[in-house]
Structures are given as C-alpha cells and as structure tokens.
C-alpha cells in the first residue's frame, strides 16, 4: 500500500477548523509485541466503546515562522509534551501529507475518561487526530468514499499508536493479517464482517477504576520486551487460535467460550509482562480481589459476566445488556469498595467515531 503523495501541497494555504470525536476500544484478543513501523506480532480483536472517547479539534492556519508549529491543549490546559510528540508525528507523515509543513496547528483534545490509566487514551486520541488529518485532505484536495477514507485514517492512526487503528471503526474490529479472514491487514484495522449474535450486539462494559494515575511503564516499553521473550512464539500462536475461536463465539452467541477466551487473554497479557526481563506488574491488589469476586459471583449466580484488562490495573466488566440490572447491583454492593471515590464508568459497544460540526 502506498499513500505517499508529494503533490498534496497548497498554492494558497487556507485556514480552517476540523473536529472529530473518536472512541477508546477494549481488546478481547490482545496484541502484545510489535515489529518495526507499528506492525503487530499477532492479530487482535476489539470493540469500540460508546462513552469513553476523545474529542479533538484541529485549528490550522498558514505557517508564520520558518517551520510549522504545534500547540496542544489537553482538557483545556497547554501540554508541551503532547505538542512536541504531535509535531514529531506530523513530521513523520510529511511524505503522505506534505501540506502539514504549511500549517501552524492549535489542537485541543478532551477525554471523557482518565488519561494514561490503561483505558487506551492513546487509541482514541490518535484515531481522532488521524481522522482530522484525513478530513483536511478530503476537504481541500479530493473526495474519498467512506471505505477509502476510514481505511487510510486507520493506517495513519496505526503509525501514531497501534491500537488506535481499531478505534477508527465502531463495533468489533480486527487488526492483523489472518489468512482465513479476507481483507485483514497488519497495516490497518478492518470491521468484523461476520454477523454478530444478538447476545453481543449491545455488550456492556463497566470500567472499574482501581487507579487513575499514569502507568509506571509505557506500553511502548512493554511491547519491546516481547522481542526476546522466552514465551513469545507460543503466545503469538495462541492469539491466532483464540481469535478464531472468539469469532465463532461472537457469531454463535456462545457466552461460555466468550468468557473463557476473554479472561484467558487478559491474564495472558499480564503474564507476558510478569515473565519478561525486566518484568513489570501493573495489576494492583484490588485488581486481583475484584477478579476473584467476579468469578465467585458468576459461579454462584450463573450470570454471564467476565473481566478483561488492558495494560493497567483497571477492570473492564463485560456482560450482555439482558443482565445489566443484576450486574450493576453486584457492582454497587460487591465491587464498589475496591474503587473508592474513583468509581466506575458505565459503557457499552459503540458505533464508532463521528465528525463534529
């Protein structure tokens, strides 16, 4: 795939504003480990959330100085680190979007959930930014049909944050080449084309906030440790097999296998972290207590509820909409003591990003 286009430059540089709202996503089949240029070592499967999202507004105007500048505001406050990171990202895209060098950018970004706490804020933020850049191209140069537009946005988002390529779509999404799945790619994510069973069409995700501070170890550093991991080969094989089985469960409505695979994937992700060299531990004591209580609740009540985790301590509690009432009673009575005043976020499967007028 070739997106380089040296002709995407303005003769007369315009000004404008474009805003996109893009969701976080939660991976059920985890990707952990990557090759150069943000290529995953194994495929992943996720679903986009509805309420946990990032709203990003990009204001652009003709460059005033010798080179393009980027000012970044996160939740209303200037963030120099994010501004520098975004400037480097834009510079890396100069072969794809040469026009970025012609602009000064003022970018405002707002999250509806805690940043850097293992709820994929980089996925929602980078996907919103990628959509905005693709929209600038579409607005001023040439129209793309929706399929081309979102595929390119997914490709661009991946270059900034691997999991961001999945947030460009709503519903369930696969990232990574799978021989049995036509259209899948390591370069961009693809929506799951198979019919999803009604049990999962409105899947709920209650995110229990064990900790809301920044992670002690970045995901980038964690991915790098898979390069020499003693269990890497077996893990990558396992992910392929689990993804195949999970797709079958999503199509057939097999809640038992969905629960088994989803929880196994979450624990395997953290097992990879704990057995790397150097190792690191992102789960907290409260995380383990919540997991144990969830398992006990499911065994005693036969309620189809399970957990997953991203690279952090916070628990994503997953369950069908049909059991939401009893699960939320369980959250309030059995799990809220472990979240303190941080509480939880009630979320669900979402329809994907949207442009904000």
C-alpha positions as CSV (number, residue, x, y, z in Angstrom):
1,X,0.0,0.0,0.0
2,X,1.4,3.4,-1.0
3,X,-0.1,6.6,0.5
4,X,2.8,8.9,-0.3
5,X,1.8,11.9,-2.4
6,X,4.2,14.7,-2.9
7,X,1.6,16.8,-4.7
8,X,-0.6,17.3,-1.7
9,X,0.6,20.9,-1.2
10,X,-1.4,24.2,-1.3
11,X,-0.6,27.0,-3.7
12,X,-2.5,29.3,-1.4
13,X,-2.6,28.0,2.1
14,X,-6.0,28.1,3.7
15,X,-7.2,28.3,7.4
16,X,-9.8,26.1,8.9
17,X,-11.0,24.0,11.8
18,X,-12.0,20.3,11.9
19,X,-13.2,18.3,14.9
20,X,-13.7,14.6,15.4
21,X,-14.8,12.5,18.3
22,X,-13.3,9.0,18.4
23,X,-13.8,6.2,21.0
24,X,-11.5,4.2,23.0
25,X,-11.6,0.5,22.4
26,X,-11.1,-2.6,24.5
27,X,-9.2,-5.5,23.1
28,X,-10.6,-9.0,23.7
29,X,-7.7,-10.7,21.8
30,X,-4.6,-8.8,22.9
31,X,-1.8,-7.6,20.8
32,X,1.5,-7.5,22.7
33,X,4.7,-7.2,20.8
34,X,5.4,-5.4,17.5
35,X,7.8,-5.2,14.6
36,X,9.1,-2.0,13.1
37,X,6.7,0.7,11.8
38,X,4.0,-0.4,14.2
39,X,3.4,-3.8,12.8
40,X,1.8,-6.3,15.3
41,X,3.4,-9.6,16.1
42,X,-0.1,-11.1,16.4
43,X,-3.6,-10.2,15.3
44,X,-6.1,-8.6,17.8
45,X,-9.8,-8.2,18.1
46,X,-11.5,-5.4,20.0
47,X,-14.8,-3.5,20.2
48,X,-15.1,0.3,20.3
49,X,-16.8,1.9,23.3
50,X,-19.6,4.4,23.3
51,X,-19.0,6.9,26.1
52,X,-15.2,6.7,26.6
53,X,-14.0,8.9,23.8
54,X,-11.7,11.8,22.9
55,X,-12.9,14.9,21.2
56,X,-10.1,16.6,19.2
57,X,-10.4,20.0,17.5
58,X,-7.7,20.9,15.0
59,X,-7.3,24.6,14.0
60,X,-4.9,25.2,11.2
61,X,-3.6,28.3,9.6
62,X,-0.7,29.3,7.3
63,X,2.7,28.9,8.9
64,X,4.1,32.2,10.3
65,X,7.7,31.2,11.1
66,X,10.4,29.2,9.4
67,X,8.7,25.9,10.2
68,X,5.4,24.6,11.3
69,X,4.4,24.8,15.0
70,X,2.1,22.7,17.1
71,X,0.4,23.9,20.2
72,X,-1.5,21.2,22.1
73,X,-4.2,21.6,24.8
74,X,-5.3,18.6,26.8
75,X,-8.6,19.1,28.8
76,X,-8.1,22.9,28.5
77,X,-4.5,23.0,29.6
78,X,-1.4,23.5,27.5
79,X,0.6,20.3,27.2
80,X,4.1,20.9,25.8
81,X,5.0,17.2,25.8
82,X,2.0,16.3,23.7
83,X,2.7,19.2,21.4
84,X,6.2,18.0,20.8
85,X,5.1,14.4,20.3
86,X,2.4,15.5,17.8
87,X,4.9,17.7,15.9
88,X,7.2,14.7,15.5
89,X,4.3,12.6,14.4
90,X,3.2,15.2,11.8
91,X,6.8,15.4,10.5
92,X,6.8,11.6,10.1
93,X,3.8,12.0,7.8
94,X,5.3,14.6,5.5
95,X,5.5,12.1,2.6
96,X,1.8,11.3,3.0
97,X,0.5,14.7,3.9
98,X,3.1,17.3,2.7
99,X,0.7,20.1,3.5
100,X,1.3,19.6,7.2
101,X,4.5,21.7,6.8
102,X,2.4,24.6,5.5
103,X,0.4,24.9,8.7
104,X,0.7,26.1,12.3
105,X,-1.6,23.9,14.4
106,X,-3.6,24.6,17.5
107,X,-5.0,21.3,18.8
108,X,-7.5,20.9,21.6
109,X,-8.3,17.5,23.0
110,X,-10.6,16.4,25.7
111,X,-11.1,12.9,27.2
112,X,-14.3,11.7,28.9
113,X,-12.2,9.2,31.0
114,X,-8.9,9.3,32.9
115,X,-5.8,9.6,30.7
116,X,-2.9,7.1,30.8
117,X,-4.7,4.6,33.1
118,X,-4.9,1.6,30.8
119,X,-8.1,2.7,29.1
120,X,-6.5,3.2,25.7
121,X,-6.5,7.1,25.7
122,X,-3.8,7.0,23.0
123,X,-6.1,4.9,20.8
124,X,-9.0,7.4,21.0
125,X,-6.7,10.5,20.8
126,X,-4.6,9.3,17.9
127,X,-7.5,8.0,15.9
128,X,-9.3,11.3,16.3
129,X,-6.2,13.1,15.1
130,X,-5.7,10.8,12.1
131,X,-9.4,11.3,11.1
132,X,-8.9,15.1,11.3
133,X,-5.8,15.0,9.1
134,X,-7.6,12.7,6.5
135,X,-10.5,15.1,6.7
136,X,-8.3,18.1,5.9
137,X,-7.0,16.2,2.8
138,X,-10.6,15.2,1.8
139,X,-11.9,18.8,2.3
140,X,-9.2,20.6,0.3
141,X,-7.9,18.1,-2.3
142,X,-10.2,15.3,-3.4
143,X,-13.1,13.3,-2.1
144,X,-12.7,9.7,-1.0
145,X,-15.5,7.3,-0.5
146,X,-16.1,6.2,3.1
147,X,-14.3,2.9,2.7
148,X,-11.1,4.5,1.4
149,X,-11.3,7.4,3.9
150,X,-11.6,5.2,7.0
151,X,-9.0,2.7,5.8
152,X,-6.5,5.5,5.3
153,X,-7.4,7.0,8.7
154,X,-6.8,3.6,10.3
155,X,-3.4,3.3,8.5
156,X,-2.4,6.8,9.7
157,X,-3.6,6.2,13.3
158,X,-1.6,3.0,13.5
159,X,1.6,4.9,12.8
160,X,0.9,7.0,15.9
161,X,-0.4,4.3,18.2
162,X,-1.0,0.7,17.2
163,X,-4.3,0.2,18.9
164,X,-5.6,3.5,17.5
165,X,-6.2,1.9,14.1
166,X,-9.0,-0.1,15.7
167,X,-10.8,3.0,17.1
168,X,-11.5,4.3,13.6
169,X,-14.4,1.8,13.4
170,X,-17.4,1.1,15.5
171,X,-18.4,-2.4,16.7
172,X,-16.0,-5.3,16.6
173,X,-12.7,-4.8,14.7
174,X,-9.7,-7.0,13.8
175,X,-6.2,-5.7,13.3
176,X,-3.6,-8.0,11.9
177,X,-3.4,-10.3,8.9
178,X,-5.4,-13.5,9.2
179,X,-5.2,-16.0,6.4
180,X,-8.8,-17.1,6.8
181,X,-10.2,-13.6,7.0
182,X,-10.3,-11.8,3.7
183,X,-9.3,-8.1,3.8
184,X,-7.5,-8.2,7.1
185,X,-4.1,-6.5,7.3
186,X,-1.2,-5.6,9.5
187,X,-1.3,-2.1,8.1
188,X,-4.9,-1.1,9.2
189,X,-7.8,-2.5,11.0
190,X,-11.0,-4.0,9.4
191,X,-14.5,-4.2,10.8
192,X,-15.7,-7.7,11.6
193,X,-17.9,-8.6,8.6
194,X,-19.5,-11.7,10.1
195,X,-22.9,-11.5,11.6
196,X,-22.6,-10.8,15.4
197,X,-25.1,-12.8,17.5
198,X,-27.7,-10.6,19.3
199,X,-26.1,-11.6,22.7
200,X,-23.2,-9.4,21.8
201,X,-24.8,-6.6,19.7
202,X,-25.2,-4.5,22.8
203,X,-22.4,-5.8,25.0
204,X,-21.9,-3.7,28.2
205,X,-18.5,-2.6,29.6
206,X,-18.4,-1.3,33.1
207,X,-14.9,0.0,33.7
208,X,-13.9,-0.3,37.4
209,X,-11.3,2.4,38.2
210,X,-8.8,0.8,40.5
211,X,-6.2,3.5,39.7
212,X,-6.4,6.7,37.6
213,X,-2.8,7.8,37.6
214,X,-0.3,7.4,34.7
215,X,1.1,3.9,34.3
216,X,4.6,3.4,35.6
217,X,5.7,1.5,32.4
218,X,4.6,2.6,29.0
219,X,3.0,0.2,26.5
220,X,5.8,1.0,24.1
221,X,8.4,-0.3,26.5
222,X,6.3,-3.3,27.3
223,X,5.9,-4.2,23.6
224,X,9.7,-4.0,23.1
225,X,10.3,-6.6,25.8
226,X,8.5,-9.2,23.7
227,X,11.3,-9.2,21.2
228,X,13.4,-11.6,23.4
229,X,10.6,-13.0,25.5
230,X,11.0,-16.8,26.1
231,X,7.3,-17.5,25.5
232,X,6.8,-15.1,22.6
233,X,6.4,-17.7,19.8
234,X,3.8,-19.7,21.8
235,X,1.9,-16.5,22.7
236,X,1.6,-15.4,19.1
237,X,0.3,-18.8,18.1
238,X,-2.2,-18.8,20.9
239,X,-3.5,-15.4,19.9
240,X,-4.3,-16.7,16.3
241,X,-6.1,-19.7,17.7
242,X,-8.0,-17.7,20.3
243,X,-9.1,-15.1,17.7
244,X,-10.5,-17.8,15.5
245,X,-12.4,-19.4,18.4
246,X,-13.7,-16.0,19.7
247,X,-15.1,-15.1,16.3
248,X,-17.0,-18.3,16.3
249,X,-18.4,-17.5,19.8
250,X,-19.4,-14.0,18.7
251,X,-21.3,-15.4,15.7
252,X,-23.0,-18.3,17.6
253,X,-23.8,-16.5,20.9
254,X,-21.5,-18.9,22.8
255,X,-21.2,-16.9,26.1
256,X,-19.3,-19.7,27.9
257,X,-16.5,-19.7,25.3
258,X,-16.5,-15.9,25.1
259,X,-15.9,-15.7,28.8
260,X,-13.2,-18.4,28.8
261,X,-11.2,-16.8,26.0
262,X,-11.7,-13.2,27.1
263,X,-10.4,-13.9,30.6
264,X,-7.6,-16.1,29.5
265,X,-6.4,-13.4,27.1
266,X,-6.4,-10.8,29.8
267,X,-4.4,-12.9,32.2
268,X,-2.0,-14.0,29.4
269,X,-1.3,-10.3,28.6
270,X,-0.3,-9.7,32.2
271,X,1.6,-13.0,32.4
272,X,3.7,-11.8,29.5
273,X,4.6,-8.6,31.4
274,X,5.4,-10.5,34.6
275,X,7.7,-13.0,32.8
276,X,9.6,-10.5,30.6
277,X,13.1,-9.3,31.5
278,X,12.9,-6.9,33.2
279,X,9.4,-7.8,34.4
280,X,6.8,-5.4,35.4
281,X,3.5,-5.7,37.3
282,X,0.6,-3.4,36.5
283,X,-2.2,-5.2,38.4
284,X,-2.9,-4.0,42.0
285,X,-4.1,-6.0,45.0
286,X,-7.6,-4.6,44.4
287,X,-7.4,-5.9,40.8
288,X,-6.9,-9.4,42.0
289,X,-9.6,-9.1,44.6
290,X,-12.1,-7.9,42.1
291,X,-11.2,-10.8,39.7
292,X,-11.8,-13.3,42.5
293,X,-15.1,-11.8,43.4
294,X,-16.3,-11.7,39.8
295,X,-15.5,-15.4,39.4
296,X,-17.4,-16.3,42.6
297,X,-20.4,-14.2,41.6
298,X,-20.5,-15.9,38.2
299,X,-20.2,-19.4,39.7
300,X,-22.9,-18.9,42.3
301,X,-25.4,-16.9,40.3
302,X,-24.7,-18.3,36.8
303,X,-24.7,-14.7,35.5
304,X,-22.7,-14.4,32.2
305,X,-20.3,-11.8,33.3
306,X,-16.5,-11.7,32.8
307,X,-13.5,-9.4,33.0
308,X,-10.7,-8.2,30.8
309,X,-7.8,-5.7,31.4
310,X,-5.7,-3.5,29.2
311,X,-2.1,-2.8,30.1
312,X,-3.1,-1.4,33.5
313,X,-4.9,-2.2,36.7
314,X,-8.5,-1.2,35.8
315,X,-11.1,-3.9,35.2
316,X,-13.4,-4.0,32.3
317,X,-16.5,-5.9,33.3
318,X,-18.2,-7.3,30.3
319,X,-21.8,-8.7,30.1
320,X,-24.9,-8.8,27.9
321,X,-27.4,-6.0,28.1
322,X,-30.0,-8.5,29.3
323,X,-28.3,-8.9,32.7
324,X,-27.4,-5.3,33.3
325,X,-29.7,-4.8,36.2
326,X,-28.3,-7.6,38.3
327,X,-24.7,-6.9,37.3
328,X,-25.0,-3.2,38.3
329,X,-26.4,-4.2,41.7
330,X,-23.4,-6.5,42.0
331,X,-21.1,-3.7,41.1
332,X,-22.6,-1.3,43.7
333,X,-22.8,-3.9,46.5
334,X,-19.8,-6.2,45.9
335,X,-17.2,-4.2,43.9
336,X,-17.6,-0.5,44.7
337,X,-15.4,-0.8,47.9
338,X,-12.4,-1.5,45.7
339,X,-12.8,1.6,43.5
340,X,-13.1,4.1,46.4
341,X,-14.0,7.6,45.3
342,X,-12.8,6.8,41.7
343,X,-16.0,4.8,41.0
344,X,-16.6,3.3,37.6
345,X,-17.6,4.2,34.0
346,X,-20.7,2.6,32.5
347,X,-20.1,2.0,28.9
348,X,-21.1,-0.3,26.0
349,X,-20.3,-1.2,22.4
350,X,-20.3,1.9,20.3
351,X,-20.9,2.9,16.7
352,X,-17.5,4.5,16.1
353,X,-16.2,8.0,15.6
354,X,-18.1,10.9,14.3
355,X,-17.3,14.3,12.8
356,X,-18.3,17.2,15.0
357,X,-19.8,20.2,13.2
